[in-house]
Amino acid sequence: MKALLYQGARDIRFESFPDPTLADDRDAIVRMSKCGICGSDLHIYQGHGFSPDFGFCVGHEAVGEVVEVGRGVKQLKPGDKVMLSAAVGCGACASCLAGEINRCANHAASCYGLSHKLEGCQAEAIRVPAADFNVAKIPEGLTEDQALMLTDNLPTAWHGLRHADIRPGSTVAVVGLGPIGLMAVEGAFVLGAARVFAIDLVPERRAIAASLGAIALDAKDAQAQIAEATHGEMCDSVVEAVGADATITLSLKIAGRMGTVSVIGVNQSRSFDFPMGVSFMKNVTFRIGTCSVPRWWPELIPLIQAGKLKPERHITHVMPLSEGAEAYRMFDAREAGALKMVMTG
């Protein structure tokens, strides 16, 4: 088969790769129909990956069709249209079955496309471990594009929102307006936010946030403008969707008294100068971490079915997998309004 392989910094290649095979009775093989590039994939692309490996298949977002199942798979059969969870668990322990993959009792929590340990989803076919748990049939009434957003981006945005203690009437800020940040803007209103400040350096992304009803601010002026707009009270909840030291620092500055900062951007700093004093005086709650994707499906699927959330609106480019290297280049450069890049099998 063909797949996108990481061969070094800014070197993604569309090359031949071994076909996936069943390694366990609980495995399934899925033929990819659509896959996405996540913002966290850019860490790998830029040479700041999560392992020292080279030559592995990248990507962790995909939908497709089941083509083969192991003898232990009970819920799936060839021909089923499915969506994969980017977060992979053992599917057998109490934590995984409760949706908390990060607490997997068998220490099997993983993600596709970070190394050779579990090859990625930007390929013509994908091996899915513990398939009855790590794959779900695409729900009735959802399009492939909507299902693709459920494999990682939308649950991550929702995870950030739910960990930000948003209540009806809250003043919320979202820092970073990539696809996940924009989905967080939309979701904040669904959770009852009275106003949402949307912060980014890119004017085009701020314009999209404004079209969703947010107050769009340039990051350079955001702190002062929020202070003025809130009469110094600042924000009840802040969702940080970048992961840079500067944006995390800004998030802590714009949080108000008894406020909550929820960081879902990937930060790879070896250390961070946390403003302990001001955070202590403001009684700030700070949360950071990754998303257990299936945990949020029961909440998100009905909202999409009801038209309350429309995550597919943020797809800007659809390209064949063979043009994956160009898709990465465009996304990294933010060229031609690149926001959510989707590739087809």
C-alpha positions as CSV (number, residue, x, y, z in Angstrom):
1,M,0.0,0.0,0.0
2,K,1.0,3.7,0.0
3,A,1.3,5.9,3.1
4,L,2.7,9.2,4.3
5,L,6.0,8.6,6.1
6,Y,8.1,10.8,8.3
7,Q,11.7,10.9,7.0
8,G,13.0,14.0,8.9
9,A,12.2,17.6,9.5
10,R,9.7,18.9,6.9
11,D,10.2,15.7,5.0
12,I,6.9,13.8,4.6
13,R,6.9,11.3,1.7
14,F,4.2,9.4,-0.1
15,E,5.8,6.0,-0.4
16,S,5.2,2.3,-0.5
17,F,4.7,0.7,3.0
18,P,3.9,-2.8,4.2
19,D,0.2,-3.7,4.2
20,P,-1.2,-3.9,7.7
21,T,-2.0,-7.3,9.1
22,L,-3.9,-8.7,12.0
23,A,-1.4,-8.9,15.0
24,D,-4.1,-10.0,17.5
25,D,-7.5,-11.6,17.4
26,R,-9.0,-8.3,18.6
27,D,-7.6,-6.3,15.7
28,A,-9.3,-5.0,12.6
29,I,-8.1,-3.6,9.3
30,V,-9.7,-0.4,8.1
31,R,-9.4,0.9,4.5
32,M,-9.0,4.7,4.9
33,S,-11.4,6.9,3.0
34,K,-10.5,10.2,4.6
35,C,-7.8,11.3,7.1
36,G,-6.9,14.6,8.6
37,I,-3.7,16.5,9.6
38,C,-3.9,17.6,13.2
39,G,-2.0,20.6,14.6
40,S,0.0,18.2,16.8
41,D,1.2,16.5,13.6
42,L,3.1,19.7,12.8
43,H,5.4,19.0,15.8
44,I,6.5,15.9,14.0
45,Y,6.7,17.6,10.7
46,Q,8.8,20.4,12.1
47,G,11.3,17.9,13.6
48,H,10.1,18.1,17.2
49,G,8.4,14.7,17.3
50,F,7.4,12.4,20.1
51,S,10.0,9.7,19.4
52,P,13.4,9.4,17.7
53,D,12.0,7.1,15.0
54,F,12.1,7.7,11.2
55,G,10.2,6.1,8.4
56,F,7.0,5.5,10.3
57,C,3.5,6.3,9.0
58,V,2.1,9.5,10.5
59,G,-1.4,10.7,11.4
60,H,-4.1,9.8,14.0
61,E,-7.4,10.9,12.4
62,A,-9.3,8.7,10.0
63,V,-12.6,7.3,8.9
64,G,-13.0,4.4,6.5
65,E,-14.4,0.9,5.9
66,V,-13.7,-2.3,7.8
67,V,-12.1,-4.9,5.4
68,E,-10.9,-7.6,7.9
69,V,-11.5,-8.5,11.5
70,G,-9.9,-10.9,13.9
71,R,-11.7,-13.8,15.5
72,G,-12.1,-11.9,18.8
73,V,-13.9,-8.9,17.2
74,K,-17.7,-9.1,18.0
75,Q,-19.1,-5.6,17.1
76,L,-17.7,-5.1,13.6
77,K,-17.8,-6.8,10.3
78,P,-16.3,-6.1,6.8
79,G,-18.2,-3.3,5.1
80,D,-19.0,-1.3,8.2
81,K,-18.3,2.4,7.9
82,V,-16.3,3.5,10.9
83,M,-14.5,6.3,12.7
84,L,-11.3,5.7,14.6
85,S,-10.4,7.2,18.0
86,A,-7.1,8.9,17.9
87,A,-6.7,7.9,21.6
88,V,-6.1,4.1,21.7
89,G,-6.8,2.0,24.8
90,C,-6.8,-1.6,25.8
91,G,-10.6,-1.6,25.7
92,A,-10.8,-4.2,28.5
93,C,-10.1,-2.4,31.8
94,A,-12.6,-0.4,33.9
95,S,-11.0,2.9,33.0
96,C,-11.0,2.4,29.3
97,L,-14.6,1.1,29.4
98,A,-15.5,4.3,31.3
99,G,-13.9,6.3,28.5
100,E,-10.9,7.3,30.5
101,I,-8.1,5.9,28.2
102,N,-5.5,8.1,30.0
103,R,-6.0,5.9,33.1
104,C,-5.8,2.6,31.2
105,A,-5.0,0.0,33.9
106,N,-3.1,-2.1,31.4
107,H,-0.8,0.8,30.4
108,A,-1.9,0.4,26.8
109,A,-2.9,4.1,26.3
110,S,-1.4,5.2,22.9
111,C,-1.9,7.2,19.8
112,Y,-1.4,6.4,16.1
113,G,1.4,7.9,14.1
114,L,4.0,8.9,16.7
115,S,6.5,6.1,16.0
116,H,6.7,2.6,14.7
117,K,5.0,1.4,17.9
118,L,1.6,2.0,16.3
119,E,1.7,3.1,12.7
120,G,-0.4,6.0,11.6
121,C,-3.7,6.7,9.8
122,Q,-2.4,8.6,6.8
123,A,-2.3,5.5,4.8
124,E,-4.4,3.5,2.5
125,A,-5.2,1.0,5.3
126,I,-4.8,0.9,9.1
127,R,-4.4,-1.8,11.7
128,V,-6.7,-1.0,14.7
129,P,-5.9,-2.7,18.0
130,A,-8.8,-3.7,20.3
131,A,-11.1,-2.8,17.5
132,D,-14.4,-3.2,19.3
133,F,-13.3,-0.4,21.6
134,N,-11.1,1.8,19.4
135,V,-13.4,2.0,16.4
136,A,-17.1,3.1,16.3
137,K,-19.6,2.8,13.5
138,I,-20.3,6.2,12.0
139,P,-23.6,7.3,13.7
140,E,-26.8,7.7,11.8
141,G,-27.2,11.2,10.3
142,L,-23.5,12.1,10.4
143,T,-21.4,12.7,7.3
144,E,-17.9,11.3,6.8
145,D,-16.5,14.8,7.4
146,Q,-18.4,15.2,10.7
147,A,-17.2,11.7,11.7
148,L,-13.6,12.6,10.9
149,M,-13.8,15.6,13.2
150,L,-15.0,13.3,15.9
151,T,-11.8,11.2,15.7
152,D,-9.8,13.9,17.6
153,N,-10.3,17.6,16.9
154,L,-13.8,18.1,18.2
155,P,-13.4,15.9,21.3
156,T,-10.2,17.7,22.1
157,A,-11.9,21.0,21.9
158,W,-14.8,19.7,24.0
159,H,-12.4,18.2,26.6
160,G,-10.8,21.7,26.9
161,L,-14.2,23.3,27.4
162,R,-15.5,20.8,29.9
163,H,-12.2,21.2,31.9
164,A,-12.6,25.0,31.9
165,D,-15.6,25.0,34.2
166,I,-17.8,26.9,31.8
167,R,-21.3,27.7,33.2
168,P,-24.3,29.6,31.7
169,G,-23.4,33.3,31.6
170,S,-19.7,32.7,31.7
171,T,-17.1,35.0,30.1
172,V,-14.8,32.7,28.2
173,A,-11.6,33.2,26.2
174,V,-10.2,30.9,23.6
175,V,-6.5,31.4,22.8
176,G,-5.4,30.0,19.4
177,L,-7.9,29.8,16.5
178,G,-6.8,26.7,14.6
179,P,-9.5,24.1,13.9
180,I,-9.6,23.0,17.5
181,G,-9.7,26.6,18.9
182,L,-12.5,27.5,16.5
183,M,-14.5,24.4,17.5
184,A,-13.9,25.5,21.1
185,V,-15.4,28.9,20.3
186,E,-18.5,27.3,18.9
187,G,-18.8,24.8,21.8
188,A,-18.4,27.5,24.4
189,F,-21.6,29.1,23.2
190,V,-23.4,25.7,23.3
191,L,-22.3,25.4,26.9
192,G,-23.9,28.7,27.7
193,A,-21.1,31.3,27.5
194,A,-22.5,34.8,27.4
195,R,-19.5,36.1,25.6
196,V,-16.4,34.5,24.1
197,F,-13.1,36.4,23.4
198,A,-11.3,34.7,20.5
199,I,-7.6,35.4,20.4
200,D,-5.1,34.8,17.5
201,L,-2.4,36.6,15.5
202,V,-3.9,35.6,12.2
203,P,-6.6,38.1,11.0
204,E,-8.4,35.5,8.8
205,R,-8.8,33.1,11.7
206,R,-10.1,36.0,13.9
207,A,-12.7,36.7,11.2
208,I,-14.0,33.2,11.3
209,A,-14.3,33.4,15.1
210,A,-16.2,36.6,14.7
211,S,-18.6,35.0,12.3
212,L,-19.4,32.4,15.1
213,G,-20.3,35.2,17.4
214,A,-17.0,35.7,19.3
215,I,-15.3,39.0,20.1
216,A,-12.1,38.6,18.0
217,L,-8.9,40.0,19.4
218,D,-5.3,40.2,18.2
219,A,-3.1,38.5,20.7
220,K,-0.9,41.5,21.0
221,D,-3.7,43.6,22.5
222,A,-5.9,41.0,24.0
223,Q,-5.0,41.4,27.7
224,A,-5.7,45.2,27.7
225,Q,-8.9,44.9,25.7
226,I,-10.3,42.1,27.9
227,A,-9.5,44.2,31.0
228,E,-11.3,47.1,29.5
229,A,-14.3,45.1,28.3
230,T,-14.7,43.3,31.7
231,H,-13.9,46.3,33.9
232,G,-10.9,44.4,35.1
233,E,-12.8,41.2,36.0
234,M,-11.2,39.3,33.2
235,C,-12.4,35.8,32.2
236,D,-14.1,33.0,34.1
237,S,-12.7,30.4,31.8
238,V,-9.8,30.2,29.4
239,V,-9.2,27.5,26.8
240,E,-5.6,27.5,25.4
241,A,-5.3,25.7,22.1
242,V,-1.7,26.4,21.0
243,G,0.7,25.0,23.6
244,A,3.3,27.7,23.4
245,D,4.8,29.1,26.5
246,A,3.7,32.6,25.5
247,T,0.1,31.6,24.9
248,I,-0.1,29.7,28.2
249,T,1.3,32.7,30.0
250,L,-1.3,35.0,28.3
251,S,-4.1,32.6,29.3
252,L,-3.1,32.8,32.9
253,K,-3.0,36.6,32.7
254,I,-6.5,36.9,31.3
255,A,-8.0,34.5,33.8
256,G,-10.0,36.3,36.5
257,R,-10.4,35.6,40.2
258,M,-11.5,32.0,40.8
259,G,-11.0,31.5,37.0
260,T,-10.0,28.3,35.3
261,V,-7.4,27.8,32.6
262,S,-7.6,24.6,30.5
263,V,-4.6,23.9,28.3
264,I,-5.1,21.5,25.4
265,G,-2.3,22.8,23.1
266,V,0.7,20.5,23.0
267,N,3.6,22.0,25.0
268,Q,7.0,20.4,24.7
269,S,9.0,22.8,26.8
270,R,11.4,21.2,29.3
271,S,10.4,23.9,31.8
272,F,7.9,26.6,32.2
273,D,8.0,29.8,34.3
274,F,4.6,29.4,36.0
275,P,3.4,32.7,37.5
276,M,2.8,31.2,41.0
277,G,2.3,34.4,42.9
278,V,-0.5,36.0,40.8
279,S,-2.2,32.6,40.2
280,F,-2.2,32.0,43.9
281,M,-3.7,35.4,44.7
282,K,-6.4,34.9,42.0
283,N,-7.2,31.4,43.1
284,V,-6.7,30.1,39.6
285,T,-7.5,26.5,38.6
286,F,-5.0,25.2,36.0
287,R,-5.6,22.0,34.0
288,I,-3.5,20.6,31.2
289,G,-3.6,17.3,29.4
290,T,-4.7,15.1,26.5
291,C,-8.1,13.9,25.5
292,S,-9.6,10.5,25.9
293,V,-11.6,10.7,22.7
294,P,-14.4,8.2,23.2
295,R,-15.2,9.8,26.6
296,W,-16.9,12.7,24.8
297,W,-18.7,10.9,21.9
298,P,-21.9,10.4,23.8
299,E,-22.2,14.2,24.4
300,L,-21.0,15.3,21.0
301,I,-22.8,13.0,18.6
302,P,-26.3,14.3,19.6
303,L,-25.2,17.9,19.3
304,I,-23.9,17.3,15.8
305,Q,-27.1,15.4,14.9
306,A,-29.2,18.3,16.2
307,G,-27.2,20.9,14.2
308,K,-25.8,22.6,17.4
309,L,-22.2,21.9,16.4
310,K,-20.9,22.0,12.8
311,P,-17.3,21.0,13.0
312,E,-17.0,20.2,9.3
313,R,-17.3,23.9,8.5
314,H,-13.6,24.3,9.3
315,I,-12.4,22.0,6.6
316,T,-10.7,24.2,4.1
317,H,-8.8,21.8,1.8
318,V,-9.5,18.2,0.5
319,M,-6.6,16.6,-1.3
320,P,-5.6,13.1,-2.3
321,L,-3.2,11.2,0.0
322,S,-0.7,11.3,-2.8
323,E,-0.4,15.1,-2.3
324,G,0.1,14.7,1.4
325,A,3.6,16.4,1.4
326,E,2.1,19.5,-0.2
327,A,-0.8,19.4,2.3
328,Y,1.7,19.4,5.2
329,R,3.6,22.3,3.6
330,M,0.5,24.4,3.1
331,F,-0.8,23.8,6.6
332,D,2.6,24.6,8.2
333,A,2.8,27.8,6.1
334,R,-0.8,28.7,6.7
335,E,-1.0,29.2,3.0
336,A,-4.2,29.8,1.1
337,G,-6.3,30.0,4.2
338,A,-5.2,26.5,5.2
339,L,-7.1,25.5,8.3
340,K,-8.3,21.8,8.4
341,M,-6.5,19.7,5.8
342,V,-8.3,16.5,4.8
343,M,-6.8,13.8,2.5
344,T,-8.7,11.1,0.7
345,G,-7.7,7.5,0.1
